[in-house]
Amino acid sequence: MGRKRPSDPERDGPPGLEHLPHLGAQHSEFLDIRRAPLPNGPGGLAEESPEPRIDCCLIVDVSRSMFASGGIDAILTCLPQFKASVLKDSLLARKLSWSVVAFADRPWVVSPYGPVGEWEPPAELPSSGGTAMGTAVIEALRLRGEHLKAQAARGIASHHSFGFLLTDGQPTEPAERVEEAARLIEEGENGGHLSFFCLAVEGGDIELLKRLTPRRAPLGIAQDDFAHFFRWLYKSMSTVSASQPGVRVKLRDPIKRDGNPDGWGYA
């Protein structure tokens, strides 16, 4: 453990990640990150580690249009590669608690929160009509709350929580559900312990997604760029896992452009 750093107005503030108003802004890779060697537990699995957890939920639209566009096939292809990358990073493998929620006309849990090492990436996902987007976000945040309580009961703290919504459609449910989801996202982010991101797959309504995360602009993503997204996600989670809890961290630049090999998004 290093000495406490002098107060810095750019770093001081609520614990957790720096809440960036626009996901697409240029960000540095690290901000005041201190590495500390940690013992390798058997297998390096999060379930065996007392370290604070990074909780991350992927919320995937599996409506018929997502299948028709090739978005679901692209995601399913990348998930095993993402798992392999995480397992090569012993610190992240011990800290990351991972979950997948899918939704069409209703949400369901594909993978409950747990260590990546014990997670089996799905080989396929069923499609259906409808887009219960707000309901899916509400359910994902409810599951996050239950998971954090279960962790706390075991004496395990939360380092930070992430949510990533991937969708290409507009919700086919009452507007109140989207408004409730937006309220819960804002509540979590204001507490300094949640960062929620919206990704509009080709054809998605970015303007509508801005209602969910007005403080962080959604980004578009092409099917061909999901490999870059999951590489960016792995490297970003690795950066966070190496930081001290309570220290603000700037995520890697997600914008696809020359000189940024991990970029995947467009405004």
C-alpha positions in Angstrom: 0.0 0.0 0.0 1.4 3.4 -0.9 1.2 6.7 1.0 -2.0 8.7 0.8 -1.8 11.1 -2.1 -2.4 14.8 -1.6 -5.9 16.1 -2.2 -6.5 16.8 -5.9 -9.7 18.5 -6.9 -9.8 16.5 -10.2 -9.7 13.2 -8.3 -11.7 14.0 -5.2 -15.4 13.2 -5.3 -17.8 10.3 -4.9 -16.2 6.8 -4.9 -16.1 4.8 -8.1 -15.6 5.7 -11.7 -15.5 9.2 -13.0 -19.0 9.8 -14.5 -18.2 11.1 -17.9 -20.9 13.2 -19.6 -20.1 11.7 -23.1 -18.9 8.1 -23.5 -17.4 9.1 -26.8 -15.0 11.7 -25.4 -11.2 11.1 -25.6 -10.1 9.5 -22.4 -6.7 8.6 -21.0 -6.0 4.9 -20.2 -5.2 5.3 -16.5 -5.9 7.8 -13.7 -4.0 7.4 -10.4 -4.0 3.6 -10.5 -1.8 1.7 -8.0 -1.0 -1.9 -8.5 -0.6 -4.3 -5.5 0.5 -7.9 -5.9 -2.2 -10.3 -4.7 -1.8 -14.0 -3.9 -3.3 -16.4 -6.4 -6.1 -18.4 -4.9 -6.8 -21.9 -6.2 -7.9 -21.4 -9.8 -8.0 -17.7 -9.3 -11.8 -17.7 -9.2 -13.8 -14.8 -7.8 -15.9 -17.2 -5.7 -12.8 -18.0 -3.6 -11.5 -14.4 -3.3 -12.4 -11.9 -0.5 -11.4 -9.0 -2.7 -14.0 -6.3 -3.6 -15.9 -7.3 -6.7 -16.5 -5.6 -10.0 -20.0 -6.5 -11.0 -20.9 -6.4 -14.7 -24.2 -7.2 -16.5 -24.7 -7.5 -20.2 -28.3 -6.8 -21.2 -28.9 -8.2 -24.7 -31.9 -7.5 -26.9 -32.8 -10.8 -28.6 -35.7 -9.6 -30.7 -36.1 -11.0 -34.2 -34.5 -7.9 -35.8 -31.3 -8.5 -33.8 -31.1 -12.0 -35.3 -31.9 -10.8 -38.8 -29.2 -8.2 -38.6 -26.6 -10.6 -37.5 -26.1 -8.9 -34.2 -26.8 -11.9 -32.0 -24.5 -14.2 -33.9 -21.7 -11.6 -33.6 -22.2 -11.4 -29.8 -22.3 -15.1 -29.3 -19.1 -15.5 -31.3 -17.3 -13.0 -29.1 -18.4 -14.2 -25.7 -16.0 -17.2 -25.4 -13.1 -15.0 -26.5 -14.0 -12.5 -23.8 -14.1 -15.3 -21.2 -10.7 -16.5 -22.3 -9.2 -13.0 -22.1 -10.5 -12.5 -18.5 -9.2 -15.9 -17.3 -5.7 -14.9 -18.5 -5.8 -11.9 -16.1 -5.6 -13.5 -12.7 -6.6 -10.3 -10.8 -9.6 -9.6 -13.0 -10.7 -13.2 -12.9 -10.8 -13.0 -9.1 -12.7 -9.8 -9.0 -15.1 -9.9 -11.9 -18.7 -11.0 -11.1 -20.4 -11.5 -14.5 -24.1 -11.8 -15.5 -26.1 -11.9 -18.8 -29.7 -10.9 -19.1 -31.6 -11.2 -22.4 -34.9 -9.7 -23.4 -37.5 -9.6 -26.1 -41.2 -9.4 -25.0 -39.9 -10.1 -21.5 -36.5 -10.3 -19.8 -34.9 -13.5 -18.4 -31.6 -14.4 -16.8 -29.2 -16.2 -19.2 -26.3 -16.3 -16.7 -26.7 -15.3 -13.0 -23.9 -13.3 -11.3 -20.9 -15.4 -10.7 -17.2 -15.9 -11.4 -16.2 -15.8 -15.1 -14.4 -19.1 -14.6 -17.6 -20.9 -13.8 -19.6 -19.1 -16.6 -20.5 -21.0 -19.7 -21.0 -18.6 -22.6 -24.3 -19.5 -24.4 -24.0 -21.1 -27.8 -27.4 -19.8 -28.8 -30.2 -17.6 -27.6 -33.9 -17.9 -28.5 -35.5 -15.0 -30.4 -38.9 -13.6 -29.9 -41.0 -10.6 -30.8 -41.3 -7.5 -28.7 -38.7 -5.2 -27.0 -39.3 -4.9 -23.2 -36.3 -2.7 -22.9 -37.2 -0.7 -19.8 -38.5 -3.8 -18.0 -35.2 -5.6 -18.8 -33.1 -2.8 -17.3 -35.3 -2.7 -14.2 -34.9 -6.4 -13.8 -31.1 -6.3 -14.3 -30.8 -3.6 -11.7 -33.0 -5.5 -9.3 -30.7 -8.6 -9.7 -27.7 -6.3 -9.1 -29.2 -5.2 -5.9 -29.8 -8.7 -4.7 -26.3 -9.7 -5.7 -24.7 -6.9 -3.8 -26.7 -7.8 -0.7 -25.6 -11.4 -1.0 -22.0 -10.3 -1.4 -22.3 -8.0 1.6 -23.7 -10.9 3.7 -20.5 -12.8 2.9 -18.4 -9.8 3.9 -17.4 -9.0 0.3 -17.5 -5.3 -0.8 -18.3 -3.9 -4.2 -15.6 -2.2 -6.1 -17.9 -0.9 -8.9 -20.9 -2.0 -11.0 -21.4 -1.8 -14.7 -24.3 -2.3 -17.0 -24.2 -2.5 -20.8 -27.5 -2.5 -22.8 -27.2 -3.7 -26.4 -30.3 -3.1 -28.5 -31.4 -2.3 -32.0 -35.0 -1.5 -31.4 -37.6 0.8 -29.7 -39.4 -0.5 -26.6 -42.8 -2.1 -27.2 -44.0 -1.4 -23.7 -45.5 1.6 -21.8 -43.3 4.7 -21.7 -43.5 4.6 -17.9 -41.2 1.5 -17.9 -38.4 3.3 -19.7 -38.9 6.3 -17.4 -38.6 4.1 -14.4 -35.5 2.4 -15.8 -34.0 5.8 -16.4 -34.8 6.9 -12.8 -33.1 3.8 -11.4 -30.0 4.2 -13.6 -29.7 7.8 -12.5 -30.1 6.8 -8.8 -27.4 4.3 -9.1 -25.0 6.6 -10.9 -25.6 9.4 -8.5 -24.6 7.1 -5.7 -21.2 6.8 -7.4 -21.2 3.0 -7.6 -22.8 2.3 -11.0 -21.8 3.1 -14.6 -24.5 2.3 -17.2 -23.9 2.3 -21.0 -26.2 2.1 -23.9 -25.1 0.7 -27.2 -27.3 1.1 -30.3 -26.7 -1.8 -32.7 -27.2 -0.8 -36.4 -30.7 0.6 -36.8 -31.0 1.4 -33.1 -32.6 4.6 -31.9 -29.8 6.6 -30.2 -32.2 9.5 -29.4 -34.4 7.2 -27.5 -31.5 5.7 -25.6 -30.5 9.1 -24.5 -33.6 9.1 -22.3 -32.1 6.2 -20.4 -28.6 7.7 -19.8 -28.8 11.5 -20.4 -25.5 12.0 -18.6 -23.6 9.6 -20.9 -24.3 9.7 -24.6 -25.1 6.3 -26.2 -22.9 5.1 -29.0 -23.7 3.2 -32.1 -22.0 -0.1 -32.9 -21.8 -2.1 -36.1 -22.0 -5.9 -36.1 -18.4 -6.1 -37.4 -17.1 -4.2 -34.3 -18.4 -6.5 -31.5 -14.9 -8.1 -31.3 -13.5 -4.6 -30.7 -16.2 -3.9 -28.1 -15.4 -7.0 -26.1 -11.7 -6.4 -26.3 -12.3 -2.8 -25.0 -14.6 -4.2 -22.3 -11.9 -6.7 -21.1 -9.2 -4.0 -21.1 -11.4 -1.5 -19.3 -12.4 -4.0 -16.6 -8.8 -5.0 -16.2 -7.9 -1.3 -15.6 -10.6 -1.0 -13.0 -9.6 -4.2 -11.3 -6.0 -2.8 -10.9 -7.3 0.4 -9.3 -7.9 1.1 -5.6 -11.5 1.1 -4.6 -12.7 4.7 -4.3 -10.2 6.0 -6.8 -11.7 7.5 -10.0 -10.7 5.7 -13.2 -11.1 6.9 -16.8 -12.0 4.2 -19.2 -10.3 3.7 -22.6 -11.5 5.7 -25.6 -14.3 3.7 -27.2 -14.6 5.7 -30.4 -13.6 4.0 -33.6 -10.9 6.1 -35.3 -7.4 5.9 -36.7 -4.8 5.3 -33.9 -7.3 3.6 -31.6 -7.2 -0.2 -32.4 -9.7 -1.0 -29.6 -12.3 1.6 -30.8 -15.7 0.3 -31.6 -18.3 3.0 -31.3 -19.6 6.0 -33.3 -21.7 8.9 -32.2 
